[in-house]
Amino acid sequence: MKMATMRILSYLMVLVLLAQASSALYFHILETSHPKCFIEEIPDETLVVGKYKTQAWDDASNTFLPSSPGIGMHVVVTDPSQKTLMSKFYSSEGKFSFTSHSPGEHTICLQTNSTKWTSGKKLRVHLDIEVGEQAVDYAQVAAREKLTELQLRVRQLLDQVEQISKEQNYQRFREEQFRSTSESTNSRVLWWSLAQTAILLVLGYWQMRHLRGFFEAKKLV
């Protein structure tokens, strides 16, 4: 009974993570600004799709309007080992995609193409990042593979089960990393304590020898 409860809680936790697998936001950047970077924790062999849209500030209407096609966006993605997975230039609106090859924190950086944008106005970027099976366009899958509604639903369920398995494996990977870090920290603390004890013993012995020599020089002993 206890094991069943733990298993249910584990599945609920993974489902919550999957519900948060899509994150939509917007941010402001300038022509000369540094890249805006975001960190996503992604399991291995997982599809990630990012959709973005840019809007430029218009002084006449005092609001953000759709950007001109001349405004470009440079997208760089690095994996947990700082290896570049993708580095491409895109237009003012579009989407990018990549597949992770190792679990962990992936960094997604976006920067404007300043060689084409010379107005220097503020730019608003809407970004929507989808991870796992949420990044799959099942309408296109159904049209390409000529699937019926039932077959498409089964395909979605299989993808969800596979993503849950990847999320569970990633959680185990994080637990192993945490355990390794804890054991390494405990080992260093132990060796530091032993080193401190040895230093105190050496200092105590040196002080005793020094005081003994001082007393003998003064003929107090």
C-alpha positions in Angstrom: 0.0 0.0 0.0 2.8 2.4 0.9 4.7 1.6 -2.3 1.5 2.2 -4.4 1.1 5.6 -2.7 4.7 6.6 -3.4 4.3 5.5 -7.0 1.1 7.6 -7.4 2.9 10.6 -5.8 5.8 10.1 -8.2 3.5 10.1 -11.2 1.7 13.2 -10.0 5.1 15.0 -9.6 6.1 14.1 -13.1 2.7 15.3 -14.5 3.2 18.6 -12.7 6.6 18.9 -14.4 5.0 18.1 -17.7 2.3 20.7 -17.2 5.1 23.2 -16.7 7.0 22.1 -19.8 5.6 25.0 -21.8 6.6 28.5 -20.7 5.5 31.7 -22.4 7.0 35.1 -21.6 8.2 38.3 -23.1 11.2 40.6 -22.5 12.7 43.8 -23.8 16.0 44.2 -25.4 17.9 47.0 -27.2 20.1 46.9 -30.3 23.4 47.1 -28.3 22.2 44.9 -25.4 23.8 41.6 -24.3 22.0 38.4 -25.2 19.0 37.4 -23.1 19.6 33.8 -21.8 17.2 31.4 -20.2 17.9 28.1 -18.5 15.8 25.0 -19.1 16.2 21.7 -17.3 15.7 19.1 -20.1 15.9 15.3 -20.1 18.1 13.6 -22.7 16.8 12.9 -26.2 14.0 15.4 -25.8 12.6 17.7 -28.5 12.4 21.4 -27.6 10.6 24.0 -29.8 10.9 27.7 -29.2 8.4 30.1 -30.9 9.1 33.8 -30.8 7.7 37.1 -32.2 9.3 40.5 -32.0 7.6 43.9 -31.7 9.4 47.3 -32.1 8.5 50.4 -30.1 6.7 53.0 -32.2 6.9 56.6 -30.9 3.9 57.8 -33.0 1.4 55.4 -31.5 3.3 55.1 -28.2 3.0 51.3 -28.3 4.7 48.1 -29.7 4.0 47.2 -33.3 5.0 44.2 -35.4 8.7 44.5 -36.4 9.9 44.8 -39.9 11.5 41.7 -41.6 14.9 43.4 -41.5 15.2 42.8 -37.7 17.0 39.5 -37.2 17.3 37.3 -34.2 20.4 35.2 -33.3 19.6 32.1 -31.2 22.3 30.1 -29.5 21.7 26.9 -27.5 24.3 25.2 -25.3 24.1 21.9 -23.4 25.1 21.3 -19.7 28.8 20.8 -20.8 28.7 24.2 -22.6 28.8 22.6 -26.0 26.9 24.6 -28.6 23.9 22.6 -29.9 22.6 25.3 -32.2 23.7 28.8 -33.4 21.5 30.3 -36.1 20.1 33.6 -37.4 16.4 33.9 -37.8 13.9 36.6 -39.0 11.8 38.9 -36.8 9.3 36.1 -36.2 9.6 32.3 -36.3 10.5 29.2 -34.4 13.6 27.2 -33.6 14.0 23.6 -32.5 16.6 21.2 -31.2 17.0 17.9 -29.5 18.9 17.4 -26.2 21.5 14.7 -26.1 22.4 14.9 -22.4 20.2 15.6 -19.4 20.6 18.8 -17.4 20.5 22.6 -17.7 20.4 23.9 -21.3 21.0 27.6 -21.9 19.0 29.4 -24.6 20.3 32.8 -25.6 18.6 35.3 -28.0 20.2 38.5 -29.4 19.1 41.0 -32.1 21.0 41.2 -35.3 22.4 44.7 -34.9 23.8 44.9 -38.4 20.3 45.1 -39.8 18.6 47.0 -37.0 20.0 50.6 -36.7 17.0 52.5 -35.2 18.1 51.8 -31.7 14.6 51.5 -30.4 13.4 49.1 -27.7 12.3 45.7 -28.9 9.8 43.4 -27.2 10.3 39.7 -27.8 7.5 37.2 -27.1 9.0 33.7 -26.4 7.2 30.4 -25.9 9.3 27.3 -25.1 7.7 23.9 -25.4 9.5 20.8 -24.2 8.8 17.1 -24.9 5.6 15.9 -26.4 4.0 19.3 -26.1 6.4 20.5 -28.8 5.0 18.0 -31.3 2.5 19.4 -33.8 0.1 16.4 -33.9 -2.0 18.0 -36.7 1.0 17.8 -39.0 1.8 14.2 -37.7 -1.7 13.1 -38.5 -1.6 14.6 -42.0 1.9 13.3 -42.8 1.3 9.7 -41.6 -2.4 9.7 -42.5 -3.5 8.7 -39.0 -7.1 8.3 -37.8 -8.3 10.1 -34.8 -8.0 7.0 -32.6 -4.5 6.3 -34.0 -3.5 9.9 -33.3 -4.8 9.7 -29.7 -2.8 6.4 -29.1 0.3 8.1 -30.6 -0.2 11.0 -28.1 -0.6 8.7 -25.2 2.5 6.7 -26.1 4.5 10.0 -26.4 3.2 11.1 -23.0 4.3 7.8 -21.4 7.7 8.1 -23.1 8.1 11.7 -21.8 7.1 10.6 -18.3 9.7 7.9 -18.4 12.3 10.5 -19.5 11.3 12.8 -16.7 11.6 10.1 -14.1 15.1 9.1 -15.5 16.1 12.8 -15.3 14.9 13.0 -11.6 17.0 9.9 -10.8 19.9 11.6 -12.6 19.5 14.7 -10.5 19.3 12.6 -7.3 22.6 10.8 -8.3 24.3 14.2 -8.9 23.0 15.5 -5.5 24.3 12.3 -3.8 27.7 12.6 -5.4 28.0 16.3 -4.5 27.0 15.5 -0.9 29.5 12.7 -0.6 32.2 14.9 -2.1 31.4 17.7 0.3 31.3 15.4 3.4 34.7 13.9 2.3 36.2 17.4 2.0 34.8 18.4 5.4 36.3 15.3 7.0 39.8 15.9 5.5 39.7 19.6 6.5 38.8 18.6 10.0 41.7 16.1 10.1 44.0 18.8 8.7 42.9 21.3 11.3 43.5 18.7 14.1 47.0 17.9 12.8 47.8 21.7 12.6 46.6 22.2 16.2 48.7 19.3 17.4 51.8 20.5 15.6 51.3 24.1 17.0 50.8 22.7 20.5 53.9 20.6 20.3 55.9 23.6 18.9 54.7 25.8 21.7 55.6 23.3 24.4 59.1 22.9 22.9 59.5 26.7 22.7 58.3 27.3 26.3 60.6 24.5 27.5 63.6 26.1 25.8 62.6 29.5 27.2 62.4 28.1 30.8 65.7 26.3 30.4 67.4 29.5 29.1 66.1 31.4 32.1 67.1 28.5 34.4 63.6 28.3 35.7 63.6 24.5 35.4 
